[in-house]
Amino acid sequence: MAASAAAGSKFQQFMNHPAGPKTIFFWAPLMKWGLVAAGVKDLTRPADKLSVSQNVALAATGIIWVRYSFVIIPVNYSLAAVNFFVGTSGLVQLARIWDYRRNLAKGGTGGEIKAPAGIPATQAIPGTPA
């Protein structure tokens, strides 16, 4: 009986916490993980198709909001975590864009995937037109 009372009180503490599920402080970071998922999905996109302005915005807002999430009351660690990953995904994509453009400036192909020797490119890269 004491164990269920303790568990019930822990659940009630969670539900009634200033950053608990009854507040925006819980749901906003939860929904923001969608931006992180989109950033991870963009890792499969070619670097020439990525937007610099979009990724600068993601990186900047991620970095700014990590700091802000430690200043607001209540301190929101879930908001800090999601914004850290939003900022990181933006920075990773910016690094990919920079590397692609640097390779183009050197006269390279921009880091495109090349077919192994002896295999036609259309067979080596699935989904490319014949």
MODELLER restraints for C-alpha pairs under 7 A, 6 or more apart:
rsr = mdl.restraints
at = mdl.atoms
rsr.add(forms.Gaussian(group=physical.xy_distance, feature=features.Distance(at['CA:14:A'], at['CA:20:A']), mean=5.94, stdev=0.5))
rsr.add(forms.Gaussian(group=physical.xy_distance, feature=features.Distance(at['CA:15:A'], at['CA:21:A']), mean=5.96, stdev=0.5))
rsr.add(forms.Gaussian(group=physical.xy_distance, feature=features.Distance(at['CA:15:A'], at['CA:22:A']), mean=6.68, stdev=0.5))
rsr.add(forms.Gaussian(group=physical.xy_distance, feature=features.Distance(at['CA:18:A'], at['CA:74:A']), mean=6.39, stdev=0.5))
rsr.add(forms.Gaussian(group=physical.xy_distance, feature=features.Distance(at['CA:19:A'], at['CA:25:A']), mean=4.99, stdev=0.5))
rsr.add(forms.Gaussian(group=physical.xy_distance, feature=features.Distance(at['CA:19:A'], at['CA:26:A']), mean=5.59, stdev=0.5))
rsr.add(forms.Gaussian(group=physical.xy_distance, feature=features.Distance(at['CA:19:A'], at['CA:74:A']), mean=6.58, stdev=0.5))
rsr.add(forms.Gaussian(group=physical.xy_distance, feature=features.Distance(at['CA:19:A'], at['CA:76:A']), mean=6.84, stdev=0.5))
rsr.add(forms.Gaussian(group=physical.xy_distance, feature=features.Distance(at['CA:20:A'], at['CA:26:A']), mean=5.49, stdev=0.5))
rsr.add(forms.Gaussian(group=physical.xy_distance, feature=features.Distance(at['CA:21:A'], at['CA:27:A']), mean=6.72, stdev=0.5))
rsr.add(forms.Gaussian(group=physical.xy_distance, feature=features.Distance(at['CA:29:A'], at['CA:78:A']), mean=6.24, stdev=0.5))
rsr.add(forms.Gaussian(group=physical.xy_distance, feature=features.Distance(at['CA:29:A'], at['CA:79:A']), mean=5.00, stdev=0.5))
rsr.add(forms.Gaussian(group=physical.xy_distance, feature=features.Distance(at['CA:29:A'], at['CA:82:A']), mean=6.28, stdev=0.5))
rsr.add(forms.Gaussian(group=physical.xy_distance, feature=features.Distance(at['CA:32:A'], at['CA:82:A']), mean=6.82, stdev=0.5))
rsr.add(forms.Gaussian(group=physical.xy_distance, feature=features.Distance(at['CA:33:A'], at['CA:82:A']), mean=6.18, stdev=0.5))
rsr.add(forms.Gaussian(group=physical.xy_distance, feature=features.Distance(at['CA:35:A'], at['CA:86:A']), mean=6.56, stdev=0.5))
rsr.add(forms.Gaussian(group=physical.xy_distance, feature=features.Distance(at['CA:36:A'], at['CA:85:A']), mean=6.33, stdev=0.5))
rsr.add(forms.Gaussian(group=physical.xy_distance, feature=features.Distance(at['CA:36:A'], at['CA:86:A']), mean=5.32, stdev=0.5))
rsr.add(forms.Gaussian(group=physical.xy_distance, feature=features.Distance(at['CA:36:A'], at['CA:89:A']), mean=6.76, stdev=0.5))
rsr.add(forms.Gaussian(group=physical.xy_distance, feature=features.Distance(at['CA:39:A'], at['CA:89:A']), mean=5.48, stdev=0.5))
rsr.add(forms.Gaussian(group=physical.xy_distance, feature=features.Distance(at['CA:47:A'], at['CA:96:A']), mean=6.03, stdev=0.5))
rsr.add(forms.Gaussian(group=physical.xy_distance, feature=features.Distance(at['CA:47:A'], at['CA:97:A']), mean=5.31, stdev=0.5))
rsr.add(forms.Gaussian(group=physical.xy_distance, feature=features.Distance(at['CA:47:A'], at['CA:100:A']), mean=6.31, stdev=0.5))
rsr.add(forms.Gaussian(group=physical.xy_distance, feature=features.Distance(at['CA:48:A'], at['CA:97:A']), mean=6.88, stdev=0.5))
rsr.add(forms.Gaussian(group=physical.xy_distance, feature=features.Distance(at['CA:52:A'], at['CA:94:A']), mean=6.61, stdev=0.5))
rsr.add(forms.Gaussian(group=physical.xy_distance, feature=features.Distance(at['CA:55:A'], at['CA:90:A']), mean=4.61, stdev=0.5))
rsr.add(forms.Gaussian(group=physical.xy_distance, feature=features.Distance(at['CA:55:A'], at['CA:93:A']), mean=6.61, stdev=0.5))
rsr.add(forms.Gaussian(group=physical.xy_distance, feature=features.Distance(at['CA:55:A'], at['CA:94:A']), mean=6.31, stdev=0.5))
rsr.add(forms.Gaussian(group=physical.xy_distance, feature=features.Distance(at['CA:56:A'], at['CA:90:A']), mean=6.47, stdev=0.5))
rsr.add(forms.Gaussian(group=physical.xy_distance, feature=features.Distance(at['CA:58:A'], at['CA:86:A']), mean=6.20, stdev=0.5))
rsr.add(forms.Gaussian(group=physical.xy_distance, feature=features.Distance(at['CA:58:A'], at['CA:87:A']), mean=5.75, stdev=0.5))
rsr.add(forms.Gaussian(group=physical.xy_distance, feature=features.Distance(at['CA:58:A'], at['CA:90:A']), mean=5.15, stdev=0.5))
rsr.add(forms.Gaussian(group=physical.xy_distance, feature=features.Distance(at['CA:59:A'], at['CA:86:A']), mean=6.60, stdev=0.5))
rsr.add(forms.Gaussian(group=physical.xy_distance, feature=features.Distance(at['CA:59:A'], at['CA:87:A']), mean=3.86, stdev=0.5))
rsr.add(forms.Gaussian(group=physical.xy_distance, feature=features.Distance(at['CA:59:A'], at['CA:88:A']), mean=6.53, stdev=0.5))
rsr.add(forms.Gaussian(group=physical.xy_distance, feature=features.Distance(at['CA:59:A'], at['CA:90:A']), mean=4.44, stdev=0.5))
rsr.add(forms.Gaussian(group=physical.xy_distance, feature=features.Distance(at['CA:59:A'], at['CA:91:A']), mean=5.60, stdev=0.5))
rsr.add(forms.Gaussian(group=physical.xy_distance, feature=features.Distance(at['CA:60:A'], at['CA:87:A']), mean=6.56, stdev=0.5))
rsr.add(forms.Gaussian(group=physical.xy_distance, feature=features.Distance(at['CA:61:A'], at['CA:87:A']), mean=6.86, stdev=0.5))
rsr.add(forms.Gaussian(group=physical.xy_distance, feature=features.Distance(at['CA:62:A'], at['CA:83:A']), mean=4.40, stdev=0.5))
rsr.add(forms.Gaussian(group=physical.xy_distance, feature=features.Distance(at['CA:62:A'], at['CA:84:A']), mean=5.76, stdev=0.5))
rsr.add(forms.Gaussian(group=physical.xy_distance, feature=features.Distance(at['CA:62:A'], at['CA:86:A']), mean=5.20, stdev=0.5))
rsr.add(forms.Gaussian(group=physical.xy_distance, feature=features.Distance(at['CA:62:A'], at['CA:87:A']), mean=3.97, stdev=0.5))
rsr.add(forms.Gaussian(group=physical.xy_distance, feature=features.Distance(at['CA:63:A'], at['CA:83:A']), mean=6.81, stdev=0.5))
rsr.add(forms.Gaussian(group=physical.xy_distance, feature=features.Distance(at['CA:63:A'], at['CA:84:A']), mean=6.50, stdev=0.5))
rsr.add(forms.Gaussian(group=physical.xy_distance, feature=features.Distance(at['CA:63:A'], at['CA:87:A']), mean=5.51, stdev=0.5))
rsr.add(forms.Gaussian(group=physical.xy_distance, feature=features.Distance(at['CA:65:A'], at['CA:80:A']), mean=6.94, stdev=0.5))
rsr.add(forms.Gaussian(group=physical.xy_distance, feature=features.Distance(at['CA:65:A'], at['CA:83:A']), mean=6.14, stdev=0.5))
rsr.add(forms.Gaussian(group=physical.xy_distance, feature=features.Distance(at['CA:66:A'], at['CA:80:A']), mean=4.50, stdev=0.5))
rsr.add(forms.Gaussian(group=physical.xy_distance, feature=features.Distance(at['CA:66:A'], at['CA:83:A']), mean=5.52, stdev=0.5))
rsr.add(forms.Gaussian(group=physical.xy_distance, feature=features.Distance(at['CA:66:A'], at['CA:84:A']), mean=5.98, stdev=0.5))
rsr.add(forms.Gaussian(group=physical.xy_distance, feature=features.Distance(at['CA:69:A'], at['CA:75:A']), mean=6.05, stdev=0.5))
rsr.add(forms.Gaussian(group=physical.xy_distance, feature=features.Distance(at['CA:69:A'], at['CA:76:A']), mean=5.38, stdev=0.5))
rsr.add(forms.Gaussian(group=physical.xy_distance, feature=features.Distance(at['CA:69:A'], at['CA:77:A']), mean=6.97, stdev=0.5))
rsr.add(forms.Gaussian(group=physical.xy_distance, feature=features.Distance(at['CA:69:A'], at['CA:79:A']), mean=6.06, stdev=0.5))
rsr.add(forms.Gaussian(group=physical.xy_distance, feature=features.Distance(at['CA:69:A'], at['CA:80:A']), mean=5.43, stdev=0.5))
rsr.add(forms.Gaussian(group=physical.xy_distance, feature=features.Distance(at['CA:70:A'], at['CA:76:A']), mean=6.47, stdev=0.5))
rsr.add(forms.Gaussian(group=physical.xy_distance, feature=features.Distance(at['CA:100:A'], at['CA:110:A']), mean=4.52, stdev=0.5))
rsr.add(forms.Gaussian(group=physical.xy_distance, feature=features.Distance(at['CA:100:A'], at['CA:111:A']), mean=5.89, stdev=0.5))
rsr.add(forms.Gaussian(group=physical.xy_distance, feature=features.Distance(at['CA:101:A'], at['CA:110:A']), mean=6.23, stdev=0.5))
rsr.add(forms.Gaussian(group=physical.xy_distance, feature=features.Distance(at['CA:103:A'], at['CA:109:A']), mean=6.60, stdev=0.5))
rsr.add(forms.Gaussian(group=physical.xy_distance, feature=features.Distance(at['CA:103:A'], at['CA:110:A']), mean=4.63, stdev=0.5))
rsr.add(forms.Gaussian(group=physical.xy_distance, feature=features.Distance(at['CA:103:A'], at['CA:111:A']), mean=6.52, stdev=0.5))
rsr.add(forms.Gaussian(group=physical.xy_distance, feature=features.Distance(at['CA:104:A'], at['CA:110:A']), mean=4.61, stdev=0.5))
rsr.add(forms.Gaussian(group=physical.xy_distance, feature=features.Distance(at['CA:115:A'], at['CA:121:A']), mean=4.97, stdev=0.5))
rsr.add(forms.Gaussian(group=physical.xy_distance, feature=features.Distance(at['CA:115:A'], at['CA:124:A']), mean=5.39, stdev=0.5))
rsr.add(forms.Gaussian(group=physical.xy_distance, feature=features.Distance(at['CA:122:A'], at['CA:128:A']), mean=5.71, stdev=0.5))
rsr.add(forms.Gaussian(group=physical.xy_distance, feature=features.Distance(at['CA:122:A'], at['CA:129:A']), mean=6.65, stdev=0.5))
rsr.add(forms.Gaussian(group=physical.xy_distance, feature=features.Distance(at['CA:122:A'], at['CA:130:A']), mean=5.67, stdev=0.5))
